[in-house]
Amino acid sequence: DAGVIQSPRHEVTEMGQEVTLRCKPISGHDYLFWYRQTMMRGLELLIYFNNNVPIDDSGMPEDRFSAKMPNASFSTLKIQPSEPRDSAVYFCASSFWGGTEAFFGQGTRLTVV
Amino acid sequence: QQQVKQSPQSLIVQKGGISIINCAYENTAFDYFPWYQQFPGKGPALLIAIRPDVSEKKEGRFTISFNKSAKQFSLHIMDSQPGDSATYFCAASPDYGGSQGNLIFGKGTKLSVKP
């Protein structure tokens, strides 16, 4: 398996624009997690899904953030409208029930100017 | 109560030395304590993990020591190598059985191993 695949790897956008980050989890994994990493706040869990259903979105910072998982092999994290303080590295991770770890993707570095 | 406090923020160790990173937590509901390693430009990767029913776990040069009563755990890297230079994160989760990715992370320790 190629691991967790995220796209794009880098995204530069202007303030106010819509940004969509994409994630393909490892095949067979039934949990998917979105994290944000910044120097100030470290790694923070934004939302996670189990069997495509959102379980906990308490980490989503504002209504400008939304996440979907239309099927077992794809998830999106959308920011609309984007703001400079959203600049961070966003990671997607996946795991399966009874497994031993969560596997992280390479991340998407988002810069909002 | 949801925090995981990690120290030190940075650590410099000579090749062959022992690296020690400490973490403390508040929430007694945490049931799974992994350590992740992250290299620049990469995602975190699991290094080693422990559950509170054991006090120590060793995998190669890496050992987790766990003190349930003190709510503390630490990572020891024996015979540290330059290739170990990375950022290390401790974490905690209340859900070992399934969502091992539902993690509260410490702020990280940047380890530099000097040759």
Boltz contact constraints between the chains, C-beta under 6 A:
constraints:
  - contact:
      token1: [A, 31]
      token2: [B, 99]
      max_distance: 6.0
  - contact:
      token1: [A, 31]
      token2: [B, 101]
      max_distance: 6.0
  - contact:
      token1: [A, 33]
      token2: [B, 101]
      max_distance: 6.0
  - contact:
      token1: [A, 42]
      token2: [B, 105]
      max_distance: 6.0
  - contact:
      token1: [A, 42]
      token2: [B, 107]
      max_distance: 6.0
  - contact:
      token1: [A, 43]
      token2: [B, 105]
      max_distance: 6.0
  - contact:
      token1: [A, 48]
      token2: [B, 102]
      max_distance: 6.0
  - contact:
      token1: [A, 91]
      token2: [B, 43]
      max_distance: 6.0
  - contact:
      token1: [A, 93]
      token2: [B, 101]
      max_distance: 6.0
  - contact:
      token1: [A, 95]
      token2: [B, 100]
      max_distance: 6.0
  - contact:
      token1: [A, 95]
      token2: [B, 101]
      max_distance: 6.0
  - contact:
      token1: [A, 97]
      token2: [B, 98]
      max_distance: 6.0
  - contact:
      token1: [A, 101]
      token2: [B, 46]
      max_distance: 6.0
  - contact:
      token1: [A, 101]
      token2: [B, 100]
      max_distance: 6.0
  - contact:
      token1: [A, 102]
      token2: [B, 100]
      max_distance: 6.0
  - contact:
      token1: [A, 102]
      token2: [B, 101]
      max_distance: 6.0
  - contact:
      token1: [A, 104]
      token2: [B, 43]
      max_distance: 6.0
  - contact:
      token1: [A, 104]
      token2: [B, 44]
      max_distance: 6.0
  - contact:
      token1: [A, 105]
      token2: [B, 43]
      max_distance: 6.0
  - contact:
      token1: [A, 106]
      token2: [B, 43]
      max_distance: 6.0
  - contact:
      token1: [A, 107]
      token2: [B, 43]
      max_distance: 6.0
